Amino acid sequence: MADSPIENIRHSFAHVLAAAVKKLYPKVELGIGPVIENGFYYDFGKLKITEADLPKIEEEMRNIVKQNLAFKKELWPAPKASLHYKKLKQPYKLDLIQELARPTRLDSARQARTALRRPPASRILTKVGMVHMGDVFLDLCRGGHVKNTSELPLDAFKLTSVAGAYWRGDEKNPMLTRVYGAAFGTKKELDDYLWRQEEAEKRDHRKLGRDLGLFVFSELIGPGLPVYTPKGTAVLQKIKDYSRELRKEIGYQEVYTPQINKAELFKISGHYDMYKESMFHVRSNYTEEEYFLKPMNCPQHTQLYASELRSYKDLPLRFADFANLYRDEKPGELNGLSRLRAFSQDDGHSFCTEDQIEDEFNRVLGAVEKAMKTYAMKYWIRLSLRDEKNKKKYLGDDVTWGKSQTTLRNLLKKKGVEYKEAQGEAAFYGPKMDLMAKDSLGREWQLSTIQLDLNMPGRFGLEYVDEQGKKKTPVMIHAAIVGSPERFLGVLIEHYAGAFPFWLAPEQIWILPVSDKFAGYAQEVQQKLLAANKDFRVRVNVENETLGKRIREGETMKIPYLLVVGEKEMSNNEISVRERGKGNLGVMKLEAFVQKTHIRV
């Protein structure tokens, strides 16, 4: 398949970047320069620069583009290419050529037999792609590119950042310097992208979470292990409560399962073989048996099901679980609330008959759609399938996978839902429907998931007695509404830019007495608000600061309502209301304000 025009532009800019860096820093070692979403990057060895150097490199890139250099691709024998880069002392290019010249992977026994009948030299890639950029630069590359640098829009690219990256992504390899760039077809597209990036930086949940006092990290506690303040806990609890409410509406019963489990449980479920690298190992002082902190709830729920003899009349049997989970994530992959070692999930598992799959699927999808509407997030559906070229990553046989993938695909088609298929994104025990939510900046987050599992029930020997008195294996449906509430909190902080909707705000109302003289009336207003709704999160701010400063502080903390009370308000049993984003709404009776906030809740 041919590359799209924008990919050709981005790929060509990557070569221009490499040429510019090579000219400015002649001893640099060249790595790779692929196209990525919104732009490109190039990896360099022996390059020590900071973002302060990017304008200089950009300027050199512009000079190169203005030379109207033609891109010309050639095929070189691998030995010739190796000799070329050996002379230039380019170890990473040599490494790439050696990789390309290894025996190609054979996808079938027939291909293997055919290949073995050929001479050994023909079983390897003997030629590699080389691209000339005029007489200025030569690079190892398969393409594609624009025909000439004159086609590259000089007002639609920008170098954006510098980072470190291990060669080939392996921490055992040398650390290289990675230079990122953005490139688009027009200046407007670039400007829009840069605005979104700037806005995303302002909304970074790690910064806003600290500024708004929602959570902290401690070196003494450890990386990936956040501590939630009373404010953060309030928001987190509201997220969980709403998921509980949605679960209850579709017939799930909440359970609680232990966080430490014997290894045998995970050996049967498949996690021991497929997921052990990401699990925390626990040792006891009193037994030699292996224990692990659980990374998921599904194996425990099979044991709840297995605790009784089940009839078809008991199905579907639905369990919801918010117990803590633990995953031994690599330190370099930990990122605020986005990737944690300790978290929970609004997890649920339904055990049902094959005839009940469609109804269970629609129930959960309806709850998910309702949640996304409440959180004001758009979304699309991804059907995550097995990687057919790497079946060793998955449990189960071809027949089971074929059946489960076809079932999910047909359910989506029947419901009339638009979706995209993604090979290799399935869980190791079954295909899944992932909800890809879009936040207010258009970024996508994988949140909700519905997974069809025809493997795990059989591995645990789960059964039910059907109408004819025969024993059958139930189907297991894994479903999460928002996924991890902790991770979702990070998403929402950025989605709302910290300005949570009233029902979700950590502090909903501040009451600001004009002076200490009116503190008693402020307390009275607070008590009346709590009497009207005990769940209001309301605070009387009597700090020794001017009213103006307290109002500004409330705005900085993104409090939905600031209620000012003074002589006039106390005399008339009223409050002066300031609403976030709208300013001063004037004076109103407390009862009218309560009614207004009830509607918003």
C-alpha positions in Angstrom: 0.0 0.0 0.0 1.4 3.4 -1.0 2.1 5.9 1.8 -0.2 8.9 2.1 1.0 12.3 1.0 1.3 13.6 4.5 3.3 10.5 5.5 5.6 11.2 2.6 6.0 14.8 3.8 6.8 13.7 7.3 9.2 11.0 6.3 11.0 13.5 4.0 11.3 16.0 6.8 13.0 13.3 8.9 15.7 12.9 6.3 16.1 16.7 6.2 16.5 16.8 10.0 19.2 14.1 9.8 21.0 16.0 7.1 20.8 19.3 9.1 22.1 17.7 12.3 24.9 15.9 10.4 26.0 19.2 8.9 25.9 21.0 12.2 27.4 18.1 14.2 29.6 16.1 11.8 30.6 13.4 14.3 27.0 12.5 15.0 25.9 8.8 14.6 22.6 8.3 12.7 19.9 6.0 14.0 16.4 5.8 12.6 13.8 8.4 11.5 10.3 7.1 11.2 6.9 8.8 10.7 4.8 9.1 13.8 1.4 10.6 14.6 1.5 14.3 13.8 5.1 14.3 12.7 8.4 12.4 12.8 11.6 11.9 14.9 15.2 10.9 14.3 17.5 9.2 16.8 21.2 10.3 17.1 24.2 8.9 18.9 27.0 11.2 20.1 24.7 14.2 20.1 24.4 16.4 23.2 21.8 19.1 22.6 18.9 20.8 24.3 15.7 22.3 23.1 17.5 25.6 23.0 19.4 24.2 20.0 16.3 23.4 18.0 15.9 26.8 16.3 19.4 26.5 14.9 18.7 23.1 13.5 15.3 24.3 12.1 17.1 27.1 10.3 19.5 24.6 8.7 16.6 22.4 7.7 15.0 25.4 5.9 18.3 26.1 4.1 18.4 22.5 2.9 14.8 22.5 1.7 15.3 25.7 -0.3 18.0 23.9 -2.4 15.2 22.0 -4.2 16.9 18.6 -3.8 15.5 15.6 -5.5 14.8 12.3 -3.6 16.1 9.3 -5.5 15.8 5.7 -4.2 18.3 3.0 -5.1 18.8 -0.7 -4.1 22.3 -1.5 -2.9 23.7 -4.9 -2.2 23.8 -5.3 1.6 27.6 -5.8 1.6 28.1 -2.5 -0.3 25.8 -0.6 2.1 27.6 -2.2 5.1 31.0 -1.1 3.7 29.7 2.4 3.1 28.5 2.9 6.7 31.6 1.1 8.1 33.8 3.7 6.4 31.5 6.5 7.8 31.7 5.0 11.3 27.9 4.7 11.6 27.3 1.7 13.9 23.5 2.0 14.1 23.1 1.9 10.3 25.4 -1.2 10.3 23.2 -2.8 12.9 20.1 -2.1 10.8 21.6 -3.6 7.7 22.6 -6.8 9.6 19.0 -7.0 10.8 17.6 -6.6 7.3 20.0 -9.2 6.0 18.9 -12.0 8.4 16.8 -14.8 7.1 13.2 -13.7 6.5 10.4 -15.1 8.6 8.5 -17.9 7.0 4.8 -17.9 7.6 4.0 -21.4 6.6 5.4 -24.9 6.3 5.0 -24.8 2.6 7.0 -21.5 2.4 9.7 -23.1 4.6 10.0 -26.1 2.4 10.2 -23.9 -0.7 12.9 -21.7 0.8 15.0 -24.6 1.9 15.3 -25.8 -1.7 16.8 -22.4 -2.7 20.5 -21.6 -2.3 21.3 -20.1 1.2 22.2 -16.8 -0.3 18.7 -16.3 -1.7 17.1 -16.9 1.6 18.2 -13.5 2.9 17.5 -9.9 1.9 20.5 -9.2 -0.2 19.6 -5.6 -1.1 18.7 -2.7 1.0 17.0 0.6 0.1 19.1 3.8 0.0 17.7 7.2 -0.7 19.7 10.2 -2.1 18.6 13.7 -1.2 20.4 15.5 -4.1 24.1 15.3 -3.5 23.6 16.6 0.1 22.6 13.4 2.0 22.3 9.7 1.6 20.3 7.5 4.0 19.3 3.9 4.5 15.5 3.9 3.9 12.7 2.1 2.2 10.6 5.2 1.4 8.3 6.8 0.6 9.2 10.5 0.1 8.2 13.5 -1.8 9.9 13.9 -5.2 11.7 17.1 -4.3 12.3 19.1 -1.2 10.5 22.0 -2.9 7.3 20.1 -2.1 7.9 20.4 1.6 5.8 23.2 3.3 8.3 25.4 5.2 5.6 27.1 7.2 4.0 23.8 8.3 6.8 22.1 10.3 8.5 22.6 13.6 10.9 20.8 15.8 9.2 20.3 19.1 11.3 18.5 21.7 14.4 16.5 22.6 14.3 13.3 24.6 16.4 10.3 25.4 15.6 6.9 23.8 17.4 3.5 24.0 18.5 2.1 20.7 15.8 -0.3 19.5 13.9 0.5 22.7 16.1 -1.9 24.7 17.4 -0.5 28.0 20.5 -2.7 27.6 21.5 -0.7 24.5 23.0 2.8 24.4 20.9 5.9 25.1 20.4 8.0 22.0 19.2 11.6 21.6 15.8 11.7 19.9 14.6 14.9 18.2 10.9 15.2 17.6 9.2 17.3 14.9 5.7 18.1 13.8 4.7 18.4 10.2 1.4 19.0 8.4 0.1 20.0 5.0 -0.7 23.6 5.9 0.3 26.2 8.4 -3.2 26.2 9.9 -3.0 22.5 10.7 0.4 23.1 12.4 -0.9 26.1 14.4 -3.9 24.1 15.6 -1.7 21.2 16.6 0.7 23.5 18.5 -2.2 25.1 20.3 -3.5 21.7 21.4 0.0 20.8 22.6 0.3 24.0 24.5 -3.1 23.5 26.0 -2.3 19.9 26.9 0.8 21.1 28.8 -1.3 23.6 30.8 -3.8 20.8 31.5 -1.2 18.2 32.5 -2.9 16.2 35.3 0.4 15.9 37.2 0.7 19.7 37.5 -3.0 20.4 38.0 -3.4 17.5 40.4 -0.7 19.1 42.6 -2.0 22.7 42.2 -5.5 21.7 43.0 -4.4 19.5 45.9 -5.8 16.2 44.6 -3.0 13.8 45.0 0.7 13.5 45.9 3.6 11.1 45.3 6.2 10.3 47.9 9.7 8.9 47.3 9.3 7.0 50.6 6.2 5.3 49.4 7.5 4.6 45.9 6.9 5.4 42.2 3.6 4.7 40.7 1.9 4.7 44.1 -0.1 7.9 44.5 -1.6 9.2 47.8 -5.0 10.9 47.4 -5.8 13.9 49.5 -9.4 14.4 50.9 -10.2 16.5 47.8 -8.8 13.8 45.4 -10.5 11.1 47.3 -13.8 12.9 47.0 -13.6 13.0 43.2 -12.3 9.4 43.0 -15.2 8.3 45.2 -17.8 10.1 43.0 -16.3 8.3 39.9 -16.6 5.0 41.6 -20.1 5.7 43.0 -21.4 6.6 39.5 -19.9 3.4 38.1 -21.6 1.5 41.0 -24.9 3.2 40.1 -24.6 2.2 36.5 -23.6 -1.4 37.5 -26.6 -1.7 39.7 -28.9 -0.5 37.0 -27.9 -3.4 34.7 -28.0 -6.1 37.4 -24.5 -6.4 38.8 -23.9 -7.4 42.4 -20.8 -5.9 44.1 -18.3 -8.3 45.6 -14.9 -7.9 47.3 -12.0 -10.3 46.6 -8.6 -10.6 48.3 -5.6 -8.9 46.9 -3.1 -11.7 47.6 -3.6 -15.0 45.9 -1.8 -18.4 45.5 0.2 -18.9 42.3 -2.0 -21.9 41.4 -4.9 -19.6 40.7 -2.9 -17.7 38.1 -1.4 -20.8 36.6 -4.9 -22.0 35.8 -6.1 -18.6 34.6 -3.1 -18.3 32.3 -1.7 -15.1 34.0 1.3 -17.1 35.4 2.5 -17.9 32.0 1.3 -14.9 30.1 1.5 -12.0 32.6 3.9 -13.1 35.3 6.5 -10.4 34.4 3.9 -7.7 35.4 2.9 -9.3 38.7 4.3 -8.6 42.2 5.6 -11.7 43.9 4.7 -12.1 47.6 6.5 -14.3 50.1 5.2 -15.6 53.4 7.2 -16.3 56.5 5.2 -19.5 57.2 4.9 -21.3 53.8 6.9 -22.0 50.7 3.9 -21.6 48.5 4.1 -18.8 45.9 1.7 -15.9 46.3 1.1 -12.9 44.1 -0.7 -9.5 44.4 -3.5 -9.8 41.9 -3.3 -7.8 38.7 -6.9 -8.5 37.7 -10.2 -9.6 39.3 -11.3 -12.2 36.8 -9.6 -15.3 38.3 -11.2 -14.6 41.7 -14.6 -14.2 40.2 -14.4 -17.7 38.7 -14.1 -19.0 42.2 -17.2 -17.2 43.3 -19.0 -18.8 40.4 -17.5 -22.2 41.3 -18.5 -22.0 44.9 -22.0 -23.4 44.1 -23.6 -25.7 41.6 -25.2 -23.4 39.0 -28.3 -23.9 37.0 -29.3 -22.1 33.7 -31.9 -20.4 35.9 -29.1 -18.7 37.8 -27.6 -17.1 34.7 -26.6 -14.5 33.9 -24.6 -14.2 37.1 -23.0 -10.8 37.3 -20.3 -9.6 39.7 -18.8 -6.1 40.1 -15.5 -5.5 41.9 -13.6 -2.4 42.9 -10.8 -4.1 44.9 -7.3 -2.8 44.5 -5.0 -4.2 41.8 -1.2 -4.2 41.5 1.0 -4.4 38.5 4.8 -4.3 38.4 5.2 -1.7 35.7 8.6 -0.7 34.5 9.9 2.5 36.1 10.3 4.2 32.8 6.6 3.5 31.9 5.1 5.1 35.0 3.5 8.4 34.3 1.4 10.3 36.8 -2.0 8.6 37.1 -1.8 7.3 33.5 0.3 4.3 34.5 0.3 3.1 38.1 1.5 0.2 40.2 -1.5 0.4 42.5 -5.0 1.2 41.3 -8.6 -0.2 41.1 -10.9 -1.0 38.2 -14.7 -0.6 37.9 -14.5 -4.2 36.9 -17.4 -6.6 36.2 -17.8 -10.2 35.0 -20.9 -11.8 33.7 -21.3 -15.5 33.5 -24.0 -16.4 30.9 -25.2 -18.8 28.3 -24.3 -18.3 24.6 -27.9 -17.3 24.0 -27.5 -14.4 26.5 -24.3 -12.9 25.1 -26.1 -10.4 22.9 -28.2 -9.0 25.8 -25.3 -8.9 28.2 -23.2 -7.1 25.5 -26.0 -4.5 24.9 -26.5 -4.0 28.7 -22.9 -3.1 29.3 -22.6 -1.0 26.1 -25.7 1.0 27.1 -24.1 1.7 30.5 -20.8 2.8 28.9 -22.6 5.1 26.4 -24.5 6.7 29.3 -21.2 7.2 31.2 -19.5 8.9 28.2 -22.5 11.2 27.8 -22.4 12.2 31.5 -18.6 12.9 31.3 -19.1 14.8 28.0 -16.7 12.6 26.0 -17.1 11.6 22.4 -15.9 8.1 21.4 -15.5 5.5 18.8 -15.4 1.7 19.0 -12.3 -0.5 18.4 -12.7 -4.2 17.9 -9.5 -5.6 19.2 -8.5 -8.9 17.7 -5.8 -11.5 18.0 -2.5 -11.1 16.1 -2.8 -14.0 13.7 1.0 -13.9 13.1 1.9 -14.3 16.8 -0.6 -16.8 18.2 1.7 -17.8 21.0 0.7 -14.6 22.9 -2.8 -16.0 23.4 -4.6 -18.8 25.2 -7.0 -21.1 23.3 -7.3 -22.7 19.9 -8.2 -21.3 16.5 -11.7 -22.5 16.6 -12.5 -20.8 19.9 -10.9 -17.5 18.8 -12.6 -17.6 15.5 -16.0 -18.1 17.2 -15.5 -15.4 19.8 -14.1 -12.8 17.3 -17.0 -13.5 14.8 -19.5 -13.2 17.7 -18.3 -9.8 18.7 -18.1 -8.6 15.1 -21.6 -9.7 14.4 -22.9 -8.0 17.6 -21.5 -4.7 16.6 -22.9 -5.0 13.1 -26.3 -5.9 14.4 -26.3 -3.0 16.7 -25.3 -0.7 13.8 -22.3 0.6 15.6 -19.4 1.9 13.5 -16.1 0.4 14.5 -12.5 -0.2 13.4 -10.7 -3.5 13.7 -7.3 -3.6 15.3 -5.1 -6.8 14.9 -3.0 -7.7 17.9 -4.9 -5.6 20.5 -6.9 -8.4 22.0 -6.4 -9.6 25.6 -4.5 -12.9 25.8 -7.7 -14.8 26.7 -10.1 -13.2 24.2 -11.1 -10.5 21.8 -12.6 -7.2 23.1 -14.5 -4.2 22.2 -12.6 -1.1 23.4 -14.2 2.3 23.7 -11.7 5.0 22.5 -12.9 8.2 24.2 -11.9 11.6 22.9 -11.3 14.4 25.3 -11.8 18.1 24.8 -8.5 18.4 23.0 -9.3 15.6 20.6 -6.9 13.1 22.2 -7.9 9.5 22.4 -7.9 7.4 25.5 -8.7 3.7 25.8 -11.2 3.5 28.7 -14.1 1.1 28.6 -13.8 -2.4 27.4 -16.1 -5.4 26.9 -14.2 -8.7 26.4 -15.7 -12.0 25.3 -13.9 -14.9 27.0 -14.5 -18.5 25.8 -11.3 -19.7 27.4 -11.1 -19.0 31.1 -14.4 -20.7 32.1 -13.2 -24.0 30.6 -9.7 -23.7 32.2 -11.4 -23.5 35.6 -13.9 -26.2 34.8 -16.9 -23.9 35.3 -20.2 -25.5 34.6 -24.0 -25.0 34.8 -26.9 -27.5 34.3 -29.0 -26.7 31.2 -32.7 -27.3 30.7 -32.1 -30.9 29.7 -30.1 -31.6 32.8 -26.8 -31.6 30.9 -23.6 -29.8 32.1 -22.3 -27.0 30.0 -19.6 -24.4 30.2 -20.7 -20.8 30.6 -19.4 -17.8 28.7 -17.5 -15.1 30.6 -17.8 -11.5 29.7 -15.3 -9.1 31.2 -16.5 -5.5 31.2 -15.2 -2.1 32.6 -17.2 1.1 32.3 -14.3 3.6 32.7 -11.5 1.2 33.3 -9.4 2.3 36.2 -11.1 5.2 38.2 -7.6 6.4 39.2 -6.4 6.6 35.6 -9.7 8.1 34.6 -9.3 10.8 37.2 -6.1 11.8 35.4 -8.0 11.9 32.1 -10.8 14.0 33.5 -8.4 16.5 35.1 -7.1 17.2 31.6 -10.4 16.9 29.9 -12.0 19.5 32.1 -8.7 21.5 32.6 -9.3 21.0 36.3 -12.7 22.7 36.2 -14.8 19.6 37.2 -18.6 19.8 36.6 -20.5 20.6 39.8 -21.4 17.0 40.7 -17.8 15.9 40.5 -16.0 18.9 41.9 -13.8 18.2 45.0 -15.1 21.4 46.6 -18.4 22.6 45.1 -19.2 25.7 47.1 -17.1 28.3 49.0 -18.9 30.7 51.3 -17.0 34.0 51.7 -18.0 36.3 54.5 -17.0 39.9 53.7 -15.4 40.2 57.2 -15.3 38.2 60.5 -18.5 40.0 61.5 -20.4 37.8 59.0 -18.7 34.5 59.8 -21.7 33.4 61.9 -24.1 34.0 59.0 -21.7 32.1 56.7 -21.8 29.1 59.0 -25.6 29.3 59.1 -25.7 29.3 55.2 -23.4 26.3 55.3 -25.7 24.4 57.7 -28.8 25.1 55.6 -27.0 23.9 52.4 -26.0 20.7 54.1 -29.5 20.3 55.5 -30.8 20.6 51.9 -28.3 18.1 50.6 -25.9 16.3 53.0 -23.6 15.5 50.1 -22.8 19.1 49.2 -19.1 19.7 49.5 -19.1 23.2 51.0 -16.5 25.2 52.9 -16.6 28.5 54.7 -13.5 30.4 53.8 -12.7 32.8 56.7 -8.9 33.1 56.0 -7.3 36.3 57.0 -7.2 37.7 53.5 -9.1 40.4 51.6 -12.4 39.4 50.0 -10.9 40.1 46.5 -7.9 37.8 47.2 -10.2 35.0 48.4 -12.4 35.3 45.3 -9.3 35.1 43.1 -8.1 32.0 45.1 -11.5 30.4 44.6 -11.3 31.1 40.9 -7.8 29.6 40.7 -9.0 26.5 42.6 -11.8 26.3 40.0 -14.6 26.3 42.6 -18.0 26.1 40.8 -19.8 28.6 43.2 -18.5 31.3 45.4 -21.2 32.7 47.8 -20.4 36.2 49.2 -22.2 37.2 52.4 -22.2 40.6 54.0 -24.5 43.1 55.7 -27.1 43.2 52.9 -27.2 39.5 52.4 -27.5 38.8 56.1 -30.3 41.4 56.6 -32.4 39.9 53.7 -31.5 36.2 54.3 -29.8 36.1 50.9 -26.5 35.3 49.3 -24.5 36.9 46.5 -23.6 34.3 43.9 -20.5 34.0 41.6 -20.5 31.1 39.2 -17.4 29.7 37.6 -17.1 30.9 34.0 -20.0 33.3 34.3 -19.0 35.7 37.1 -21.4 37.6 39.3 -25.0 36.3 39.1 -26.2 38.8 41.7 -28.2 38.3 44.9 -30.6 35.4 45.3 -32.5 33.6 48.0 -30.7 30.5 49.4 -33.7 28.3 48.4 -33.4 29.4 44.8 -29.7 28.6 44.8 -30.3 25.1 46.3 -32.8 24.4 43.6 -30.3 25.6 40.9 -27.6 23.3 42.3 -30.0 20.4 42.7 -30.7 20.6 39.0 -26.9 20.6 38.2 -26.3 17.6 40.4 
